[in-house]
């Protein structure tokens, strides 16, 4: 598929290129990294090594490729080594998990950066010390963040999505943001496209029964729909203005982080190991078959993104700035105060 970039998209790309240059010279908080004295750099939350305050962590997760590092860390005992027991809680998306963080029904959750930044800008967790980002999770690469359609839909190119209904897992999230940016880059007016909220597991059936025209999918649902239903990729939502865009990571509330600094630091250390190992496809595929319930052949077809081993404010700022461009934020938003650095001890 040839990407056609319009005038507005070229303007966006130029701005993002500048941000990329900034990322190259900016400092970052490493996952599992620390300051020289072992203390956190988040304005007072200590993450010095010590006995965990809470050993059983309720962790919000989706059954998608993005969270493979968690399952690797569980399987290899990295959380256990840190004194933690992980209780997975299945969520539909990052936005849907934020109320769970606020209510305390989950302690930490995976989610997309768009949902976190939108919620924080609106003060959704203000009474709980705000939202705090504690571990990076996933970053886009080509063909793993896409809009697909059925072979009999008549939708063959991005232009064919004009006026159509596209399924996304939750509204005002990373899927909606990247879809709008890449639609516009392909000369499709995003305002003329309708988005419908559906869980990832329900999208394939919805496209087949024509309750939606297309679906925004992630892995392993992309590979499953290609292989099982002959779906085709219409638009790569991680291309052009959104090439290599950060997708999501792990967050908690400020209250939880301040009351459980050692538990958070332990989580960060285990995740750092899981993220590193997830860069090896041969390690991920067997784990993906287990938690995502897909067969071996489908697992070999999935397109992988990246599992960053650092939580960089300059890189995440790119998402917030793009949100401002597409009016998912009302004013410029600084992501740095949300980041909690960890301890490697």
C-alpha positions in Angstrom: 0.0 0.0 0.0 1.4 3.4 -0.9 0.9 6.1 1.7 -0.2 9.5 0.3 0.6 12.3 2.6 -1.5 15.5 2.5 -0.4 19.0 3.3 -1.7 18.9 6.9 0.1 15.5 7.5 3.4 16.9 6.2 3.1 19.7 8.7 2.5 17.2 11.5 5.4 15.0 10.4 7.7 18.0 10.4 6.7 18.7 14.0 7.2 15.1 15.0 10.6 15.0 13.4 11.6 17.9 15.7 10.3 16.0 18.6 12.4 13.0 17.5 15.5 15.1 17.5 14.6 16.3 21.0 14.3 12.7 22.2 17.8 12.1 21.1 19.2 14.7 23.4 16.8 14.5 26.3 17.2 12.6 29.5 15.0 9.6 30.4 13.9 7.5 33.4 15.1 3.9 32.9 12.8 1.0 33.7 14.6 -0.4 36.7 16.9 2.7 36.7 17.6 4.9 39.7 19.4 8.0 40.8 22.9 7.6 42.3 21.6 7.5 45.8 18.9 4.9 44.9 16.0 7.3 45.4 13.3 8.1 42.9 13.3 11.2 40.7 9.6 11.7 40.8 9.5 14.5 43.4 9.6 12.5 46.6 8.3 9.0 46.1 10.9 6.7 47.5 11.6 3.5 45.6 14.5 2.3 47.7 14.7 -1.6 47.7 13.0 -3.2 50.7 10.2 -5.5 51.6 7.1 -4.9 49.5 4.2 -3.2 51.2 1.6 -5.1 49.1 2.6 -8.5 47.7 -0.5 -9.4 45.7 -1.0 -7.0 42.8 -4.3 -6.9 40.8 -3.0 -6.0 37.3 -5.3 -4.9 34.5 -4.5 -6.6 31.2 -5.8 -7.2 27.7 -5.2 -10.5 25.9 -3.1 -8.8 23.3 0.5 -9.0 22.1 1.3 -5.7 23.8 1.4 -7.3 27.3 3.5 -10.4 26.5 6.3 -9.1 28.7 4.1 -9.4 31.8 3.3 -13.1 31.0 7.0 -13.8 30.4 7.8 -12.2 33.7 5.1 -14.3 35.5 6.2 -17.5 33.8 9.9 -17.0 34.5 9.3 -16.1 38.1 10.6 -12.5 37.9 7.7 -11.1 39.9 8.0 -13.9 42.5 11.7 -13.1 42.9 10.6 -9.6 43.8 8.1 -10.8 46.4 5.1 -10.1 44.2 2.1 -12.2 43.1 0.3 -11.0 40.0 -3.5 -11.4 39.7 -4.4 -10.6 36.1 -7.7 -8.7 35.6 -9.0 -8.7 32.0 -10.0 -5.2 30.8 -11.4 -3.9 27.5 -9.0 -1.0 27.2 -6.9 1.6 29.1 -9.8 4.0 29.4 -12.1 1.4 30.8 -9.4 0.4 33.4 -8.9 3.9 34.9 -12.1 3.9 37.0 -10.8 0.6 38.4 -7.5 2.3 39.5 -9.4 5.1 41.1 -11.8 2.8 43.0 -9.0 0.4 44.0 -10.4 -2.6 42.3 -7.1 -2.9 40.4 -3.7 -1.7 41.6 -1.8 -1.3 38.3 -3.0 -1.5 34.8 -1.8 -1.7 31.2 -3.3 1.0 29.1 -2.6 3.3 26.1 -0.9 6.7 26.6 -3.8 8.6 25.0 -6.3 7.4 27.7 -3.8 8.2 30.5 -3.0 11.7 29.3 -6.7 12.5 28.6 -7.7 11.3 32.0 -4.9 13.2 33.8 -5.6 16.4 31.9 -9.2 16.2 33.1 -8.2 15.5 36.7 -10.0 12.1 36.7 -7.7 10.8 39.5 -7.0 14.1 41.3 -8.4 12.8 44.6 -6.1 9.7 44.3 -2.9 11.7 43.7 -3.3 11.6 39.9 -2.2 8.9 37.5 1.4 7.8 37.6 3.3 6.0 34.8 5.6 3.3 36.1 6.7 1.1 33.2 6.7 1.4 29.4 5.0 -1.4 27.5 4.8 -1.3 23.8 5.7 0.8 20.7 4.3 0.5 17.2 6.1 -0.9 14.2 4.6 -1.4 10.7 1.7 -3.9 10.2 0.8 -4.4 13.9 -1.7 -1.6 14.4 -4.0 -1.7 11.4 -7.5 -1.2 10.0 -8.8 -4.3 8.3 -11.9 -5.1 6.2 -13.6 -8.2 4.8 -12.7 -9.3 1.3 -16.3 -8.7 0.0 -16.6 -5.3 1.6 -15.5 -3.3 -1.4 -13.0 -1.5 0.9 -9.6 -1.8 -0.7 -7.8 1.5 0.1 -7.9 4.2 2.8 -10.1 6.4 0.5 -12.8 3.7 0.7 -13.1 4.3 4.4 -14.7 7.7 3.8 -18.1 7.7 5.5 -17.7 4.2 6.9 -18.0 2.8 10.4 -14.8 1.5 12.0 -14.7 -0.6 15.2 -12.3 0.5 17.9 -11.9 -1.0 21.4 -12.5 2.2 23.3 -13.2 5.8 22.3 -10.7 8.6 22.6 -7.7 6.3 22.8 -4.6 5.5 20.9 -6.6 3.7 18.2 -8.8 6.7 17.5 -5.8 9.1 17.5 -3.7 7.1 15.1 -6.7 6.3 12.9 -7.5 10.0 12.5 -3.9 11.0 11.9 -3.4 8.4 9.2 -6.8 8.8 7.6 -6.0 12.5 7.2 -2.6 11.7 5.8 -4.4 9.7 3.1 -6.7 12.6 2.3 -9.7 11.1 4.2 -11.6 13.6 6.4 -11.6 11.9 9.9 -14.8 13.8 10.8 -16.7 11.8 8.1 -15.7 8.4 9.6 -17.8 6.9 12.4 -16.1 5.0 15.2 -18.0 2.2 17.1 -16.8 0.8 20.4 -16.3 -3.0 20.4 -14.0 -5.3 22.3 -11.1 -6.8 20.2 -12.5 -10.3 20.5 -15.8 -9.2 19.0 -14.5 -7.3 16.0 -14.0 -10.1 13.5 -17.6 -11.2 13.8 -18.8 -7.6 13.6 -17.0 -7.1 10.3 -18.3 -10.4 8.9 -21.9 -9.7 9.8 -21.5 -6.1 8.5 -22.5 -4.3 11.8 -19.3 -2.4 11.1 -17.5 -1.8 7.8 -14.0 -2.2 9.1 -12.1 -2.7 12.4 -9.0 -1.3 14.0 -7.2 -4.4 15.2 -4.0 -5.3 17.1 -2.2 -8.6 17.4 -3.1 -11.5 17.6 -6.5 -10.5 16.3 -5.0 -9.2 13.0 -3.3 -12.5 12.2 -6.3 -14.5 13.3 -8.7 -12.5 11.1 -6.3 -12.6 8.1 -5.9 -16.4 8.4 -9.4 -17.3 9.4 -11.6 -14.9 7.5 -9.4 -13.6 4.7 -9.5 -10.0 6.0 -7.1 -7.6 4.3 -5.2 -4.6 5.8 -6.6 -1.3 4.4 -4.6 1.2 6.5 -1.5 0.9 8.6 -2.2 3.2 11.5 1.4 3.3 12.6 2.7 4.9 9.4 3.4 8.4 8.2 2.7 10.9 11.0 2.4 8.0 13.5 5.4 5.9 12.5 7.0 4.2 15.5 4.5 5.9 17.9 4.5 4.8 21.5 1.3 2.9 22.3 1.0 2.1 25.9 2.4 1.1 29.3 1.6 0.6 32.9 0.1 3.0 35.4 -1.2 3.3 38.9 -2.4 6.2 41.1 -0.2 8.6 43.0 -1.8 7.3 46.2 -0.8 3.7 45.5 2.7 4.7 44.4 3.3 6.7 47.6 1.9 4.1 49.9 3.6 1.2 48.2 6.9 2.5 46.9 8.8 -0.8 47.3 6.0 -2.8 45.6 6.1 -0.3 42.6 9.9 -0.6 42.4 9.7 -4.4 42.6 7.1 -4.3 39.8 9.4 -2.1 37.7 12.4 -4.4 38.1 10.4 -7.5 37.1 8.9 -5.7 34.1 12.4 -4.5 33.0 13.4 -8.2 32.8 10.2 -9.1 31.0 10.5 -6.2 28.5 14.0 -7.2 27.6 13.1 -10.9 27.0 10.0 -9.9 25.0 12.4 -8.6 22.3 13.1 -12.2 21.4 10.3 -13.5 19.3 11.1 -17.1 20.1 10.3 -16.4 23.8 7.1 -14.5 23.1 5.3 -16.9 20.7 4.8 -19.9 23.1 3.6 -17.5 25.9 1.2 -15.8 23.4 -0.3 -19.1 22.5 -1.0 -19.7 26.2 -2.6 -16.4 27.3 -4.1 -15.3 24.0 -5.4 -18.8 23.2 -4.2 -18.9 19.7 -2.6 -21.8 17.8 1.0 -22.1 17.0 0.6 -21.3 13.2 -1.2 -18.1 14.0 1.4 -17.1 16.6 4.1 -17.4 13.9 2.2 -14.9 11.7 1.7 -12.0 14.1 3.5 -8.7 13.5 5.6 -7.6 16.4 6.0 -4.1 17.8 8.8 -3.1 20.2 9.0 -3.5 24.0 11.0 -0.5 25.2 13.2 -0.9 28.2 13.1 2.8 29.2 10.3 5.2 30.1 11.2 8.4 28.3 9.3 11.6 28.8 10.5 13.0 25.5 9.2 10.0 23.5 5.8 10.0 25.3 5.4 13.7 24.8 5.1 13.0 21.1 1.7 11.3 21.8 0.4 14.2 23.9 1.4 16.7 21.2 -0.4 14.7 18.6 -3.4 14.6 20.8 -3.5 18.4 20.9 -3.3 18.4 17.1 -6.4 16.2 16.9 -8.3 17.9 19.7 -8.1 15.0 22.2 -6.5 17.5 24.5 -7.6 21.1 25.0 -4.2 22.6 25.8 -0.6 21.6 25.7 0.1 18.8 28.3 3.5 18.0 29.9 3.8 14.2 30.6 6.9 14.5 32.8 5.2 14.9 36.2 3.3 11.6 35.6 6.5 9.5 35.4 7.8 7.5 38.4 11.3 6.4 38.0 12.4 3.1 39.6 15.2 1.5 41.6 17.4 -1.2 40.2 18.4 -2.5 43.6 
